Amino acid sequence: MSLWMVRAGGRGENEQVALDNNVVTIGWNELGDLSKFKNKADLQKAFITVHPEANKHRVTNEVGQVWRFAKEIKIGDLVALPLKKQSAIAFGRITGDYEHKTITPDVKHIRQVEWSKNIPRSAFEQGILYSFGAFMTVCRIKRYDAENKVIAILKKDEYDEIEIQTNESSEEEFDLEEASRDQVVKYIGSKFKGHGLSRLVEAILKAQGYVTRNSSPGPDGGIDILAGAGPLGLDKPWLCVQVKSSSSQTDVRVLRELQGVLSKVKAEQGLLISWGGFNNACIREAKDAFFSIKLWDQGALIEELFKYYETFDDEIKAELSLKRIWVLVPEE
């Protein structure tokens, strides 16, 4: 049994299709049905015919990925889908051989999958995250005993926050921006636990122009932060915020509780923040409440933090010291 990573588009454009239809998928639709290729040499000839402009490195790289997806991944293998729209990685097991089947105009090469669960990125050590951040659509994840560690994590309902490891290196080409973001996520997960995460959220809301009231540590009755616009916080929109710092996924029950609290405090909008992410039922129901409730997972919280960090007060900056850097984007 092997552990594979299979992405669903460079921007995650096909990830929801993959999850909803219990499949993994790749691009390269211009090659047609891959089952007609009996060996890699035939696939390479077809690739060169379709892409005569491709240099030797690109041909070798992309043909190898296509061949692995169609021929080398086996039924029973573990598969990881790094999600772009959540700060999590979806895991499942391959249940079918390669098929050429049109699910959408962009999704034609598929392998059937039984999806297990989505795991927040902060549950993994940096070395494994480097592998999941590789500039590849399809690759086998072998380093850092990744397979056994993933199996162990899948058996848990709560996930330990892995301490930052700054002395690790990787021989793989990986996404530097994603790796840096993962380090910030791990630091926040270890240093801003419990009520500390609520303070960080409050700093973001203040930077957005809200006047806030943060509940004291302890039972909060479904309200962590109340926020309003204007100099006194009395102007609309009125916002009610619930912050879940646990590493486990938040289910739809919590979303419904927040909807009830909105009515109780006469708030117009709700913000539900879950460090461990949300299960699929919660995500689906939140879509129907688009104009009243928003969900933030680790990734969404980090995006807002980066956007407003420069305006935070000195106390927060002292606890979370960040510096912006510029790097050259590698050519495709």
Buried (B, 14 or more C-beta within 10 A) or exposed (E): EBBBBBBBBEEBBBBEBBBEBBBBBBBBBEBBEBEEBEEBEEBBEBBBEEBEEBEEEEBEBBBBBBBBBBBEBEEEBBBBBBBBBBBBBBBBBBBEEBBBBEBEEBBBBBBBBEBEBBBBBBBBBBBBBBBBBBBBBBBBBEEBEBBEBBEEBEEEEEBEBBEBEEEEEBEBEBBBEBBEBBBBBBBBBBEBBEBBBBBBBBBBBBBBEBBBEBBEEEEBEBBBBBBBBEEEBEEEEBBBBBBBBBBBBBBBEBBEBBBEBBEEEEBEBBBBBBBBBBBBEBBEBBEEBEEBBBBBBBBBBBEBBEEBBEEBEEEBBEBBEBEEEEEEEEEE
